[in-house]
């Protein structure tokens, strides 16, 4: 899966779209972004990739889950993903908070190298730019400045 993060409204907002093989693009939510904090969903992807968490937020999306905050319709198979991985999903959110806090404070974390790359690429984007990230590796596929 590839996820395209878009910098919107002078960097005050971020939107994303997930592109799964052989499926329609999955639009994500639009989130507020501060001038000092990168988008939550981008750092969540960084932590899940850095820690190799298979069934966190991004792993669940790759498996067909759709969250209420997303405009995509929820399906029976997607609801089964939640049911089967609820604990792992909750754990991934908690771990992301811990690792991002440590990383922000300059502490070493296994997610740090991925977070460093993703966040630096995000800040380098101009308004309207797009950052394409591969899941589950967290590798940057492309950074487009003229979106």
N, C-alpha and C positions, 0 to 999 in steps of 0.2 A: 504494500500500500504506500502511496505517496500522499503527503498532506501539504497543501499550499496555504501558507499564512499570508494574509494581505494587510499591509499597513494603511490605515484609513484616517481621514479627518486630521491631517497633520500629525499623525502618530498617536492620536488620542483614543483610537479604537483599532481592534484587530478582528478580522474575520478569517475563517478557514474553510476549506473544502477538502474532504478526503476522497482520493481516487483509488478505488479498489479494482483489482484486475477483473475484467469481464462483467463489471457492474456499473450502474449509473453513478455519477459523482454524488457524494453525500455532503450536503451543506451543513456546516456547523453553526454555532451561535456567533454573534457579534459581541465582543467583550470590551469593556473599558480598559484602557492601558494608561498607566501613569507615566510621567516623564522620567521616573527613576526605576520603575518596575517593568520588566518584560511581561508579555502576555502569559497568563496563568496556564493556558492549554499548551503553549510552547514549552514552558519549563516542565510541565507535567510529562510531555513527550520526552524531554531530555532526561529526566530522572528515570522514567520507565525504561528507556533505551539503555541508559548507563548502568542500571541495575539488572537489566534483562528480565523485567517483570512481564510475564506473558499475558496476564489477565487483569491488568489495570484498565484505566479508561481507554487507552489507545488499542490495547489488545482486544478489548470488548467491541470497539467499533470495527476493527478488522474482522471480527467474527460475526458481525451483523447486528450488534446492539445499536439502538438509537436512544438518546437521552431526551428527556422532556424539554430541555433547553434548545434542542435542535428542531429545525423545521421539518426534517424527514419523518415520515410515518413509522410508527413502531409496529413490528410484526410479531407473530407468535414465535418464530425462531429467534428473533432478537430478544424477546422477553425470556426465553429459555437461557440465553447467554447470561442475563442478569441473575436468574435463579441459580444457575450452576456456578457462578463466579462472584457472588455477592461479597463474600469475605475477602477474596483477593482484591477486588475492586476497592473496598474500604481500606484495606491495608496499603494499597498503592497510593491512595490519597494521603494517608497519614505519613507514609515514608517520604512522599514528595515534599510535604511541609517540612519535615525534619532535615532532609538533604538540602533543600533550597535555603533554609535558614543557616545551616552550617556553611554552605558554599558562599552565601552572601556575606558571612562573617569572616571569610578567608580560610576556613577550615578545609582540610582535604576530605574528599568524598569520592567514592567510585563513580558517581554521576558527574563529577566536576569537569572532566575533559569534554564531555558532550555538551553540558551546560555552557561552558566557555565558548565553544564554537557556535552554538545556536544563538546565544544572546548577543555575541559580537556581530554576527551576521544580521540579526534583527535590528540592532542599533545603526548599522551601516546602511540599511534600506532607506530610500527617500519615501516621502508620502506617495502612496499608490504602488509601491514596490511589493514584490512577492518573493517569499522564501519557500522553496519546495524541499521538504524533508522526507526521507525514506523511513518507513516503519517496517521492521523493528530495530534497524541499526542506528537510527538517529543521524545518519549521514546527510549532509547537505547535497541535494541533487542539483539545485539551481538557485540563483538569486537574480531576479529580474528587476531592473530599475525602471523600465518603462511598461508598467502593467496597464 
